[in-house]
């Protein structure tokens, strides 16, 4: 069976990392994220702002977008160079948000899955996690395009984690069935 390539899209705190983690744990996927390079830069240059697992959205978004102003594909190039080294494994990219990211992954045959979660649930999750955010983050460029992407599957993550896992298993059975044909 050919390798499975999945890209997850969804707004902040929709549950993309939870889905990716489940795919890693239960289906042996290798995880990647376009934001890994951004986080690495922020840890190096702004360690106090990202200490103790903090997720300062304005900083992460600002660094990411500033580098995209220099090269719109900077994070795609960085991430895909790592993904290509894992060519014999199933991979999941956990943070598809930008149109150029979508175009690249769609062209390369990724299965695109959107994780949908209501704004109220996402706000509760951000507060519980201690995220630094304000409501302007909900309309940032990194959030605007997610609902416009044509996707292969959608997961609804307003319920329990077990409900989400069941949906993932249904989607994975369908993907495996299609790949086997």
C-alpha positions as CSV (number, residue, x, y, z in Angstrom):
1,X,0.0,0.0,0.0
2,X,1.4,3.5,-0.9
3,X,2.2,5.8,2.0
4,X,-0.6,7.9,3.4
5,X,-0.1,11.6,3.4
6,X,-2.6,13.6,5.5
7,X,-2.8,17.4,6.1
8,X,-4.9,18.8,8.9
9,X,-6.6,22.2,8.6
10,X,-8.6,24.0,11.2
11,X,-8.7,27.1,13.3
12,X,-6.6,27.7,16.4
13,X,-7.5,25.2,19.2
14,X,-9.8,23.2,17.0
15,X,-8.0,20.0,17.8
16,X,-5.5,19.5,15.0
17,X,-2.7,18.5,17.3
18,X,-5.0,16.1,19.1
19,X,-5.9,14.5,15.7
20,X,-2.2,14.3,14.7
21,X,-1.3,12.8,18.0
22,X,-3.9,10.1,17.6
23,X,-2.6,9.3,14.1
24,X,0.9,9.1,15.5
25,X,-0.1,6.8,18.4
26,X,-2.6,4.5,16.7
27,X,-1.6,4.6,13.1
28,X,2.2,5.1,13.2
29,X,2.2,8.4,11.4
30,X,5.2,10.7,11.5
31,X,4.1,14.3,12.5
32,X,5.2,17.5,10.9
33,X,4.0,21.1,11.1
34,X,4.8,24.3,9.1
35,X,4.9,26.1,12.5
36,X,7.7,24.0,13.9
37,X,10.3,26.3,12.3
38,X,8.5,29.4,13.6
39,X,8.4,27.9,17.1
40,X,12.1,27.1,16.9
41,X,13.0,30.7,15.9
42,X,10.8,32.1,18.7
43,X,12.4,29.7,21.3
44,X,15.8,30.9,20.3
45,X,15.1,34.6,20.0
46,X,12.3,35.1,22.6
47,X,12.8,32.3,25.2
48,X,11.0,34.1,28.0
49,X,7.9,34.6,25.9
50,X,7.6,30.9,25.0
51,X,8.8,29.4,28.3
52,X,6.8,26.8,30.1
53,X,4.7,25.8,27.1
54,X,3.3,29.3,26.5
55,X,1.8,29.9,23.1
56,X,2.0,33.7,22.4
57,X,-0.1,33.8,19.3
58,X,0.8,37.4,18.3
59,X,4.5,36.6,18.4
60,X,4.2,33.3,16.5
61,X,1.9,34.8,13.9
62,X,4.2,37.9,13.6
63,X,7.4,35.9,13.1
64,X,5.7,33.5,10.7
65,X,4.2,36.3,8.5
66,X,7.4,38.4,8.6
67,X,9.4,35.5,7.2
68,X,6.6,34.9,4.6
69,X,7.0,38.5,3.5
70,X,10.5,37.7,2.5
71,X,9.6,34.3,0.9
72,X,6.0,33.2,0.9
73,X,7.1,29.5,0.8
74,X,9.8,29.7,3.5
75,X,8.0,27.4,5.9
76,X,6.7,25.1,3.2
77,X,10.3,24.6,1.9
78,X,11.6,23.9,5.4
79,X,8.9,21.5,6.3
80,X,8.7,19.6,3.0
81,X,12.5,19.1,3.0
82,X,12.0,17.1,6.3
83,X,8.9,15.3,5.0
84,X,10.8,14.1,1.9
85,X,13.3,12.4,4.1
86,X,10.5,10.3,5.6
87,X,9.4,9.0,2.2
88,X,8.9,5.5,3.5
89,X,6.4,6.5,6.2
90,X,2.9,7.8,6.6
91,X,3.0,11.5,7.4
92,X,0.6,14.0,8.9
93,X,1.1,17.8,8.6
94,X,-0.8,19.2,11.5
95,X,-1.2,22.9,10.7
96,X,-2.4,23.6,7.1
97,X,-3.6,27.2,7.1
98,X,-2.3,29.2,4.2
99,X,-3.4,29.1,0.5
100,X,0.1,28.3,-0.7
101,X,0.4,25.5,1.8
102,X,-2.9,24.1,0.6
103,X,-1.9,24.3,-3.1
104,X,1.3,22.5,-2.5
105,X,-0.1,19.7,-0.4
106,X,-3.2,19.2,-2.6
107,X,-1.0,19.0,-5.7
108,X,1.2,16.4,-3.9
109,X,-1.8,14.2,-3.2
110,X,-2.4,14.8,0.5
111,X,-5.7,13.9,2.0
112,X,-7.0,17.2,3.5
113,X,-9.0,16.9,6.7
114,X,-10.6,19.9,8.3
115,X,-11.2,19.9,12.1
116,X,-14.2,22.0,12.9
117,X,-14.9,23.4,16.4
118,X,-17.2,26.2,17.6
119,X,-15.7,29.5,18.6
120,X,-17.0,29.1,22.2
121,X,-15.3,25.8,22.6
122,X,-12.0,27.1,21.1
123,X,-12.1,30.1,23.4
124,X,-12.6,27.9,26.4
125,X,-9.7,25.7,25.3
126,X,-7.4,28.8,24.9
127,X,-8.3,30.0,28.4
128,X,-7.8,26.6,29.9
129,X,-4.4,26.3,28.3
130,X,-3.3,29.7,29.4
131,X,-2.8,30.9,25.8
132,X,-2.1,34.6,25.3
133,X,-4.7,35.8,22.8
134,X,-7.3,38.4,22.0
135,X,-10.3,38.3,19.8
136,X,-8.4,39.9,16.9
137,X,-6.5,36.6,16.6
138,X,-9.7,35.1,15.3
139,X,-9.5,37.2,12.1
140,X,-5.7,37.0,11.6
141,X,-4.5,35.9,8.1
142,X,-3.6,32.5,9.6
143,X,-7.2,31.9,10.5
144,X,-9.0,33.4,7.5
145,X,-8.5,30.8,4.8
146,X,-9.3,27.5,6.7
147,X,-13.0,27.5,5.8
148,X,-12.3,28.2,2.1
149,X,-10.3,25.1,1.4
150,X,-11.9,22.1,-0.4
151,X,-11.3,19.1,1.9
152,X,-11.7,15.4,1.6
153,X,-13.0,14.9,5.1
154,X,-14.3,17.0,8.0
155,X,-14.2,16.1,11.7
156,X,-16.5,17.8,14.2
157,X,-14.7,18.4,17.5
158,X,-17.3,20.0,19.8
159,X,-17.8,16.7,21.8
160,X,-15.6,14.5,23.8
161,X,-12.1,13.3,22.8
162,X,-13.5,9.8,22.4
163,X,-16.1,11.2,19.9
164,X,-13.2,12.7,18.0
165,X,-11.2,9.5,18.0
166,X,-14.2,7.5,16.7
167,X,-14.5,10.0,13.8
168,X,-10.8,9.7,13.0
169,X,-11.1,5.9,13.0
170,X,-14.0,6.1,10.5
171,X,-12.0,8.4,8.2
172,X,-8.9,6.2,8.5
173,X,-10.9,3.1,7.5
174,X,-12.1,5.0,4.5
175,X,-8.7,6.2,3.5
176,X,-7.2,2.7,3.9
177,X,-10.0,1.2,1.8
178,X,-9.4,3.7,-0.9
179,X,-5.6,3.2,-0.8
180,X,-6.1,-0.6,-1.1
181,X,-8.0,-0.3,-4.4
